[in-house]
Amino acid sequence: MDEGQQRLLIDRIVQEVLRRISALEARDEDVAGTVVLLTSRTPSPESALAKLRQNFDGGLSFINFGVKNPFMLQNVIDAGPELEDLVTETVAGAAKLVLLSPRIGLLESIAKGDDRDLVPYLVIRSLLWGRSVSVLLDFEPPRFRRNTFYEKLADIITTLQDMGVKVLTYSCAQYAGEGLTLVTEADVTEAWRNHKTEISCALGAIVTPAAKDKSKELGIRLN
């Protein structure tokens, strides 16, 4: 190995050492806690908050994008054009990011990588930063339905999961009298776990296709 090759090798080693040091410094950045993005109405906020507390340890903080604060909590930042820098810094300093009960169009923008608006930008950037990103839905992801809206929604959710987004759900079923007004797959599973043989449904109740399939599978009668 001549002198020129030795210098080239030394330069490559130095560059690699500097790169590794830089990577370690980035990992040592102080990130902690969970930030929840509120971008649309939250059905059954008590159930949503219980699910958040169940799945995310440590402090929860919220960023509200122009919707009614469903939790009446103090640690909420009301996002606005003049606070974009604060919002971005808050998200960058969090170890986990949760998008709560978002609109389908917003999920589609994220799946397409369209970060022109602030919320998709924050979600996509958090993924690129290596943060834990979750979407908490108020419905069970639909099964594949060819040539229907369900097919499109299922594709969006699959794309998000392929990007590294964790998809969680909570039940927004509400009771009216003695029956449920909305029956989801989670309701059927819960009834089975509690050794029930039937679920009482209110007049005109909405029963999701997944709930119907699950009730047949588990032998739960929808009354």
C-alpha positions, 0 to 999 in steps of 0.5 A: 500500500503506497502513501496515497492509499494510506492517506485515503484509508485514514480519511475514510476511517476518520469520516466513519468515526465522525459519522458514528459519533454524530449518530450517537449524539443524535440518539442522546438527544433528550426526548421523552413523553407522548404528544397527542394530536387532536385534529378532529372531533373525538367520539367517546372521549372518556374511552379514548383517554382511557386507551391513551393512558393504558397504552402510553406510559409517562406524561401525555400532552396534547396539541389541539388543531382548532377543534373543541378540547374533549378532555378539558385538560390543562396540558393542551397547546392550541395550535395556530400559525403563530405557534408552528415553531412551538408545535414542531419543537414540542413534537420533536422533543417527544419520544412518541406521537399519537394521531387521535381519531383523524379524518380519513383524508388526513390519513390518506395525505400521510400515506401519500407522503403529502406533507404540505400541511402541518399535521402530515408534516409532523407525522412524517417527520416523526417517522423519519426521526425514528420516533414511535408513531401511532394512530388511535382510531375510533373504529375497527379497520375494515376487512378487504372489500373490493371496489368499495370505500372499505378497500380504499381505507384498508389500503391506506391503513396497510400503507401506514403500517408499512411506513411504521405507524402503529394502528390502535383502536378504541370503542366508541359504542354508546348505550341507548336504553338497554342496547348498543347503538354501534356494535363493533368487532371489539364489542363482540370479542369483549362479550365472548370474553365475559362469557355472554351469549348475546349482545342487545342492540338498540333499534336501528343500531349500526353493526359493522361487517367485522362484528357480524363475522365475529359474532358468527365465529364466536357464536354470539347472538346479536339481539 
